[in-house]
Amino acid sequence: MDDAVDGIIERWGAVRPDLDTAPIGVVVRIFRAARLLDQGVKEYFEAHGLEAWEYDVLTTLLRAGGGGTLRMSDLAGAAMISPAALTNRVDRLVAKGLVTRATDPENRRLVRTTLTEEGRRIADGLIGGHIANELALIDGLTPAEQATLAKLLRKLLLSLDDRA
């Protein structure tokens, strides 16, 4: 069975038969899969009154342990967003009562962001459903295929310098 990318590759083959279109089969499929997976994740969170980025910040704090507190610089790195974008997002989460932000008492140049009890309740309460939703999104693959794909994607990410 052909997917949309097969059609793209076929058309390039007709227009530019001199090109090696093999990378399109990988890169464009990853882009398309990412968009479709992102859409499925966003729909789950929208059904629970959140945006996916809100949940990402909340769970980043929850995973941090230590009372759900991180310095803004550490939170930006863990959430893979710029400090400016994070400031805007944290402002919005503070307004919703899901996190607090305070100057570090030991170093006033540092700002710490902490989950509120409500933020913790929401993040902790949705994780099971979120994982079930992710499982449903990749249900077209067997567990063995999922493990193989995860291993290959890890190898690709490491080759692109995506490190913990």
Long-range contacts (C-beta under 8 A, 24 or more apart in sequence): 3-29, 4-32, 5-29, 5-32, 36-137, 37-137, 37-138, 40-133, 40-136, 40-137, 41-130, 41-133, 41-134, 41-137, 44-129, 44-130, 44-133, 45-126, 45-130, 48-126, 48-129, 50-122, 50-126, 53-89, 54-89, 54-92, 54-93, 54-96, 54-98, 55-122, 55-123, 55-126, 55-130, 57-86, 57-89, 57-90, 57-93, 57-99, 58-93, 58-98, 58-99, 58-115, 58-119, 58-120, 58-122, 58-123, 59-123, 59-127, 61-99, 61-113, 61-114, 61-115, 61-119, 61-123, 62-115, 62-120, 62-123, 62-124, 67-114, 67-115, 68-114, 68-115, 68-119, 68-120, 69-112, 69-113, 69-114, 69-115, 70-112, 70-113, 71-104, 71-110, 71-111, 71-112, 71-113, 72-101, 72-110, 72-111, 72-112, 72-113, 73-110, 75-113, 93-119, 98-122
